Amino acid sequence: MDAIDVLQAEVLKALSSPRRLEIIHRLADGPLEVGRLAEELGISQPNVSQHLSVLRAAGLVEAERRGRDVRYAITDPDVLVACELMRRVLRRRLTRLADLTDEPVETTGAATVTA
Protein backbone atom coordinates (compact mmCIF):
# COMPACT_ATOMS: atom_id res chain seq x y z
CA MET A 1 0.00 0.00 0.00
CA ASP A 2 1.28 3.43 -1.00
CA ALA A 3 1.95 5.98 1.78
CA ILE A 4 -0.13 8.55 -0.14
CA ASP A 5 -3.11 6.16 -0.06
CA VAL A 6 -2.80 5.89 3.72
CA LEU A 7 -2.52 9.67 4.14
CA GLN A 8 -5.46 10.26 1.80
CA ALA A 9 -7.59 7.82 3.79
CA GLU A 10 -6.69 9.65 7.02
CA VAL A 11 -7.60 13.03 5.52
CA LEU A 12 -10.87 11.73 4.09
CA LYS A 13 -11.71 10.19 7.46
CA ALA A 14 -11.16 13.57 9.09
CA LEU A 15 -13.43 15.16 6.49
CA SER A 16 -16.14 12.52 6.95
CA SER A 17 -17.93 14.63 9.56
CA PRO A 18 -20.43 17.23 8.28
CA ARG A 19 -19.49 19.43 11.26
CA ARG A 20 -15.80 19.31 10.36
CA LEU A 21 -16.63 20.17 6.76
CA GLU A 22 -18.64 23.11 8.07
CA ILE A 23 -15.59 24.24 10.06
CA ILE A 24 -13.38 23.96 6.95
CA HIS A 25 -15.85 26.08 4.99
CA ARG A 26 -15.93 28.73 7.74
CA LEU A 27 -12.14 28.87 7.77
CA ALA A 28 -12.13 29.46 4.00
CA ASP A 29 -12.62 33.17 4.70
CA GLY A 30 -9.61 33.29 7.00
CA PRO A 31 -8.36 32.28 10.44
CA LEU A 32 -10.81 32.22 13.35
CA GLU A 33 -10.66 31.62 17.09
CA VAL A 34 -12.40 28.59 18.61
CA GLY A 35 -14.91 30.81 20.42
CA ARG A 36 -15.84 32.61 17.22
CA LEU A 37 -16.25 29.33 15.36
CA ALA A 38 -18.44 27.97 18.15
CA GLU A 39 -20.58 31.11 18.06
CA GLU A 40 -20.96 31.07 14.27
CA LEU A 41 -21.78 27.35 14.19
CA GLY A 42 -24.07 27.43 17.22
CA ILE A 43 -22.25 24.62 19.03
CA SER A 44 -20.18 24.41 22.20
CA GLN A 45 -16.57 25.52 22.31
CA PRO A 46 -15.40 22.09 23.58
CA ASN A 47 -17.14 20.43 20.63
CA VAL A 48 -15.44 22.78 18.16
CA SER A 49 -12.11 22.13 19.87
CA GLN A 50 -12.56 18.38 19.45
CA HIS A 51 -13.30 18.75 15.75
CA LEU A 52 -10.35 21.10 15.28
CA SER A 53 -8.11 18.56 17.01
CA VAL A 54 -9.10 15.92 14.43
CA LEU A 55 -8.55 18.36 11.56
CA ARG A 56 -5.21 19.40 12.99
CA ALA A 57 -4.05 15.79 13.43
CA ALA A 58 -4.89 15.20 9.76
CA GLY A 59 -2.82 18.25 8.79
CA LEU A 60 -5.78 20.19 7.44
CA VAL A 61 -5.68 23.12 9.86
CA GLU A 62 -2.99 24.77 11.92
CA ALA A 63 -3.15 26.78 15.10
CA GLU A 64 -1.47 30.12 15.72
CA ARG A 65 -1.37 31.60 19.20
CA ARG A 66 -1.96 35.36 19.46
CA GLY A 67 -1.74 36.36 23.08
CA ARG A 68 -4.49 34.45 24.85
CA ASP A 69 -6.28 33.51 21.65
CA VAL A 70 -5.58 30.60 19.34
CA ARG A 71 -6.59 31.15 15.74
CA TYR A 72 -7.10 28.25 13.37
CA ALA A 73 -6.44 28.40 9.65
CA ILE A 74 -6.46 26.08 6.66
CA THR A 75 -2.94 24.70 6.09
CA ASP A 76 -3.15 24.54 2.29
CA PRO A 77 -5.62 26.36 0.02
CA ASP A 78 -5.93 23.24 -2.14
CA VAL A 79 -7.90 21.64 0.71
CA LEU A 80 -10.67 24.09 -0.18
CA VAL A 81 -10.27 23.30 -3.89
CA ALA A 82 -10.65 19.58 -3.18
CA CYS A 83 -13.73 20.17 -1.02
CA GLU A 84 -15.33 22.36 -3.68
CA LEU A 85 -14.59 19.81 -6.39
CA MET A 86 -16.35 17.10 -4.37
CA ARG A 87 -19.29 19.43 -3.74
CA ARG A 88 -19.66 19.95 -7.50
CA VAL A 89 -19.63 16.18 -8.05
CA LEU A 90 -22.31 15.75 -5.38
CA ARG A 91 -24.48 18.57 -6.74
CA ARG A 92 -24.48 16.84 -10.14
CA ARG A 93 -25.38 13.57 -8.44
CA LEU A 94 -28.28 15.18 -6.60
CA THR A 95 -29.47 16.74 -9.85
CA ARG A 96 -29.42 13.34 -11.57
CA LEU A 97 -31.34 11.80 -8.66
CA ALA A 98 -33.89 14.61 -8.81
CA ASP A 99 -34.31 14.02 -12.53
CA LEU A 100 -35.01 10.34 -11.85
CA THR A 101 -37.67 11.12 -9.25
CA ASP A 102 -38.99 14.29 -10.91
CA GLU A 103 -38.82 15.95 -7.50
CA PRO A 104 -36.71 19.01 -6.68
CA VAL A 105 -33.64 18.31 -4.58
CA GLU A 106 -31.94 21.04 -2.59
CA THR A 107 -28.28 21.40 -3.62
CA THR A 108 -27.24 24.08 -1.16
CA GLY A 109 -26.92 23.80 2.58
CA ALA A 110 -27.92 20.47 4.11
CA ALA A 111 -28.95 18.24 1.24
CA THR A 112 -31.83 15.84 1.52
CA VAL A 113 -32.65 13.33 -1.14
CA THR A 114 -36.14 11.99 -1.61
CA ALA A 115 -36.58 8.62 -3.22
SULFEN-V840694 format. One record per run of one state. SS is the DSSP state (@ for helix, = for strand, . for the rest). FROM is the first residue (numbers start at 0). TO is the last residue. If there is no record, write none. Layout:
ss = {SS;SS}
from = {FROM;FROM}
to = {TO;TO}
This chain:
ss = {.;@;.;@;.;=;@;.;@;.;=;.;=;.;@;.}
from = {0;2;14;17;27;31;33;41;44;57;60;66;68;74;77;101}
to = {1;13;16;26;30;32;40;43;56;59;65;67;73;76;100;114}
